[in-house]
Amino acid sequence: MNYKLYFIFIAILFAFIGCEDDVTETTNPIADFDFETTEGSGVVKFINKSTGSDVYAWEFGDSESSVSTDENPVFEYTTPGTYDVLVKLYAGDGSTGINHNTSKTISLVDVPATIKIDNDGDIADWEYVPYVEEANGTGEFNRIKVWGEDKDFIHLYIEGTEYIDLSQPVLFIDVDNKPETGYTNLEWYSFIKGADLYVDGNYKWYANFTGADGSNDWSWAWAENKNGWLTVSEKVKVDEQTYAYEFSINKEQLKNNAQVDMASTGIAIGVANKSDERIPENGDPIFVAFE
């Protein structure tokens, strides 16, 4: 028997098997993905189509440089407007460390902003809330923003001069959103028609309108600021000429304190001080829509 030939055959066989193993271990991953978008929404569903991979790293291309290691992530873009984003996917083999990457451009249309207001004096929350058009103020008041789509609170942001002071404001609230009912006499503070609830001073006193329309009859009560029904931030410096406050009204407490039914779609509100400086200056209340 030719042992030499036999051993050569065995060596070739093992070499061949070894080559097969090497081919299997070094099969390179290929990164690929698809995506689904919905017009008017910032939510994008990513469908991973990579092969030879078990490790993934996504870069979503937003301003926050957001990332994910999920295989099929769902990501929400929150910067409003119409723009393109470049998404990158790195797909790798966890055992070999070999990876491959690919990128695609996603066109997003009319992405709505995700707005969450916290009454903490950080006015960056208000970036995507517009100013109320034509709601200019007098004296220390300049401009105002309102946000009523929080489940629990109505939020207001008021800008003014360096002299603005909302530590003891005057609030006129048309709870039922009916200007023909409640306080309709413009002589008092020369302000807001239809007020059903009046908040005075340091948020601890409030009054319900109890008289006939056009009268000046109110029933005063001591609120003791129960459950933080009205809260105000510290005064914030916006720039050299502008200062601002933000404050919040608890919807449930507002509903409990008012003696008339609160409208389900929204209320109207105005802000003044003891000197009858006010916003809006024309005395028309600002409508605050609910979610």
ZISUL-V57511 format. One record per residue. N is the residue number from 1. RES is the residue in one small letter. SS is DSSP state (~ for helix, > for strand, _ for the rest). PSI is psi in radians with two decimals (NA if undefined). BURIAL is b if it has 16 or more other C-alpha atoms within 10 Angstrom, else e. Layout:
N,RES,SS,PSI,BURIAL
N,RES,SS,PSI,BURIAL
//
This chain:
1,m,_,2.40,e
2,n,_,1.59,e
3,y,~,-0.55,e
4,k,~,-0.81,e
5,l,~,-0.65,e
6,y,~,-0.80,e
7,f,~,-0.59,e
8,i,~,-0.72,e
9,f,~,-0.76,e
10,i,~,-0.75,e
11,a,~,-0.72,e
12,i,~,-0.71,e
13,l,~,-0.82,e
14,f,~,-0.65,e
15,a,~,-0.69,e
16,f,~,-0.78,e
17,i,~,-0.74,e
18,g,~,-0.69,e
19,c,~,-0.69,e
20,e,~,-0.75,e
21,d,~,-0.74,e
22,d,~,-0.71,e
23,v,~,-0.74,e
24,t,~,-0.75,e
25,e,~,-0.50,e
26,t,_,0.27,e
27,t,_,2.02,e
28,n,_,2.42,b
29,p,_,2.61,b
30,i,>,2.09,b
31,a,_,2.31,b
32,d,_,2.60,b
33,f,>,2.81,b
34,d,>,3.04,e
35,f,>,2.76,e
36,e,>,2.24,e
37,t,>,2.77,e
38,t,_,2.20,e
39,e,_,2.35,e
40,g,_,0.12,e
41,s,_,2.59,b
42,g,_,0.07,b
43,v,>,2.22,b
44,v,>,2.25,b
45,k,>,2.17,e
46,f,>,2.30,b
47,i,>,1.96,e
48,n,>,2.16,b
49,k,_,0.36,e
50,s,_,2.70,b
51,t,>,2.63,e
52,g,_,0.46,b
53,s,_,2.61,b
54,d,_,0.07,e
55,v,>,2.32,b
56,y,>,2.54,b
57,a,>,2.09,b
58,w,>,2.48,b
59,e,>,2.07,b
60,f,_,-0.09,b
61,g,_,0.30,b
62,d,_,3.09,b
63,s,_,-0.35,e
64,e,_,0.01,e
65,s,_,0.82,e
66,s,_,2.56,e
67,v,>,2.91,b
68,s,>,2.64,e
69,t,_,0.18,e
70,d,_,2.68,e
71,e,_,-0.76,b
72,n,_,1.35,b
73,p,_,2.75,e
74,v,>,2.18,e
75,f,>,2.48,e
76,e,>,2.08,e
77,y,_,2.33,b
78,t,_,-0.05,b
79,t,_,1.99,b
80,p,_,2.64,b
81,g,>,-3.00,e
82,t,>,2.12,e
83,y,>,2.89,e
84,d,>,2.48,e
85,v,>,2.52,e
86,l,>,2.01,e
87,v,>,2.34,b
88,k,>,2.47,b
89,l,>,2.21,b
90,y,>,2.05,b
91,a,>,2.25,b
92,g,>,2.81,b
93,d,_,2.03,b
94,g,_,-0.43,e
95,s,_,-0.56,e
96,t,_,-0.37,e
97,g,_,0.00,e
98,i,_,2.38,e
99,n,>,2.88,b
100,h,>,2.58,b
101,n,>,2.71,b
102,t,>,2.84,e
103,s,>,2.64,b
104,k,>,2.61,e
105,t,>,2.27,e
106,i,>,2.20,b
107,s,>,2.09,e
108,l,>,2.36,b
109,v,>,2.20,b
110,d,>,1.00,e
111,v,>,2.15,b
112,p,_,2.66,b
113,a,_,2.51,b
114,t,_,1.96,e
115,i,_,2.19,e
116,k,_,1.96,e
117,i,_,2.25,b
118,d,_,2.32,b
119,n,_,1.29,b
120,d,_,0.14,e
121,g,_,-0.03,b
122,d,_,1.74,e
123,i,~,-0.01,b
124,a,~,-0.42,e
125,d,~,-0.49,e
126,w,~,0.13,b
127,e,_,-0.73,e
128,y,_,0.17,e
129,v,_,2.14,e
130,p,_,2.72,e
131,y,_,2.60,e
132,v,_,2.13,e
133,e,_,2.41,e
134,e,_,0.43,e
135,a,_,1.15,b
136,n,_,2.75,b
137,g,>,3.09,b
138,t,_,2.74,b
139,g,_,-2.10,b
140,e,_,-0.20,b
141,f,>,2.44,b
142,n,>,-1.20,b
143,r,>,2.85,b
144,i,>,2.56,b
145,k,>,2.59,b
146,v,>,2.61,b
147,w,>,1.96,b
148,g,_,0.10,b
149,e,_,0.13,b
150,d,_,2.49,e
151,k,_,-0.58,e
152,d,_,-0.36,e
153,f,>,2.69,b
154,i,>,2.24,b
155,h,>,2.45,b
156,l,>,2.49,b
157,y,>,2.13,b
158,i,>,2.19,b
159,e,>,2.64,b
160,g,>,-2.84,b
161,t,_,3.14,b
162,e,_,-0.27,b
163,y,_,-0.01,e
164,i,_,2.37,b
165,d,_,1.94,b
166,l,_,0.38,b
167,s,_,-0.46,b
168,q,_,1.26,b
169,p,_,3.03,b
170,v,>,2.14,b
171,l,>,2.32,b
172,f,>,2.13,b
173,i,>,2.09,b
174,d,>,1.57,b
175,v,_,-0.67,b
176,d,_,0.04,b
177,n,_,0.76,b
178,k,_,1.71,e
179,p,_,-0.28,b
180,e,_,-0.10,e
181,t,_,2.95,b
182,g,_,-2.58,b
183,y,>,1.98,b
184,t,_,0.15,b
185,n,_,1.99,b
186,l,_,-0.05,e
187,e,_,-0.57,e
188,w,_,1.96,e
189,y,_,0.14,b
190,s,_,0.80,e
191,f,_,3.03,b
192,i,_,2.15,b
193,k,_,2.55,b
194,g,_,0.19,b
195,a,>,2.25,b
196,d,_,-0.39,b
197,l,>,2.33,b
198,y,>,2.16,b
199,v,>,2.29,b
200,d,>,2.57,b
201,g,_,-2.20,e
202,n,_,0.59,b
203,y,_,0.04,b
204,k,_,-0.38,b
205,w,>,2.38,e
206,y,>,2.78,b
207,a,>,2.44,b
208,n,>,2.38,b
209,f,>,2.24,b
210,t,_,-0.14,b
211,g,_,-3.07,e
212,a,_,2.63,e
213,d,_,2.28,e
214,g,_,-0.17,b
215,s,_,-3.10,e
216,n,_,0.80,e
217,d,_,2.11,e
218,w,>,2.61,b
219,s,>,1.96,e
220,w,>,2.60,b
221,a,>,2.74,e
222,w,>,2.00,e
223,a,_,-0.54,b
224,e,_,0.33,e
225,n,_,0.76,e
226,k,~,2.30,e
227,n,~,0.50,e
228,g,~,0.81,e
229,w,_,-0.40,b
230,l,>,2.16,b
231,t,>,2.57,b
232,v,>,2.52,b
233,s,_,3.04,b
234,e,_,2.78,b
235,k,_,2.31,b
236,v,>,2.37,b
237,k,>,2.07,b
238,v,_,-0.86,e
239,d,_,-2.92,e
240,e,_,-0.46,e
241,q,_,-0.15,e
242,t,_,2.38,e
243,y,>,2.80,b
244,a,>,2.74,b
245,y,>,2.69,b
246,e,>,2.45,b
247,f,>,2.83,b
248,s,>,2.55,b
249,i,>,2.19,b
250,n,>,2.09,b
251,k,~,-0.73,b
252,e,~,-0.73,e
253,q,~,-0.64,b
254,l,~,-0.77,b
255,k,~,-0.71,e
256,n,~,-0.59,e
257,n,~,-0.50,b
258,a,_,2.53,b
259,q,_,0.00,e
260,v,_,2.78,b
261,d,_,2.29,e
262,m,_,2.36,b
263,a,_,2.51,b
264,s,_,-0.37,e
265,t,_,-0.33,e
266,g,>,2.98,b
267,i,>,3.05,b
268,a,>,2.55,b
269,i,>,2.64,b
270,g,>,2.71,b
271,v,>,2.42,b
272,a,>,3.09,b
273,n,_,-3.12,b
274,k,_,-0.31,e
275,s,_,0.17,e
276,d,_,0.38,b
277,e,_,2.40,b
278,r,>,2.92,b
279,i,>,2.19,b
280,p,_,2.68,b
281,e,_,-0.43,b
282,n,_,-0.03,e
283,g,_,-0.10,b
284,d,_,2.30,b
285,p,_,2.71,b
286,i,>,2.22,b
287,f,>,2.25,b
288,v,>,1.89,b
289,a,>,2.51,b
290,f,_,2.92,b
291,e,_,NA,e
//
